[in-house]
Amino acid sequence: MTLARTIEVVVRLSREGVIGNYAIAGAVAALNYIEPTFTEDLDILISVEAFENRQSGLLLLGPIEAGLARMGYTRRSDVGYEIEGWPVQFLPVASPLDEEALAQAVEIDLGDGITRARCLRAEHIVAIALKVGRPKDFARIESFLEHSAVDLRALNGVLERHNLMASWRAWCLKAGRKDALADERRT
Amino acid sequence: MNGGHKDYPDNSGIHARKAAGRRQRAALTFAEKLAALDALRARAAPIVRARKARERSRPPG
């Protein structure tokens, strides 16, 4: 039971058409760019088409639940579906930022030279962290900047497109950081 | 005391080594980092279990 095996199951769900387009998000996606930090679950961003859409607007996880059950994964806890020992949270795209992040996700190698999984780009992870705005999200942004793990020009574009520039400036002020994007805005 | 002046140790070397450790961990492959997370989670499991037990035993409201 390892996180790599958990991700392999998500890749299978996608190959079998159960979840369609997906991308690893949250702390595990950040792992691709910065040092590992503790997390208790795996977040998977998926398009709303993967959900059963009720007329009431309620999104149900029926198709995913059925797909997982076919593979033998039937346990569910308050933090998500248990797959290979890790809780997995399937998050529907909930904003234009999520939509762009999912569409532009990159493929990464799981280490076996065979399995490739989709993962959010660094600039989208930072923008989403800024938008969510919990202390741990701000710490994640700090880490991306410390490791120069984000393309500042690309980040500037994402923040401008999704009206997050005011949040960025507020975060810089709070963190006592020089605005790393100031030069990008001038050019 | 040294005439009101106190000598504090210089911690910059410690901070530099810590930063180097963070850079090394950030440079691991994705697969290596996944394995590190598995290990981290296993080590933190008793703490997480204790926290959940505390939450369960807390009176509602």
Interface residues (C-beta under 8 A of the other chain):
Chain A: T2 L3 A4 I7 V28 L31 N32 Y33 I34 E35 P36 F38 T39 E40 W86 I108 D109 L110 G111 D112 S143 E146 H147 A149
Chain B: A19 R22 R23 R25 A26 L28 T29 F30 A31 E32 K33 L34 A35 A36 L37 D38 L40 R41 A44 V48
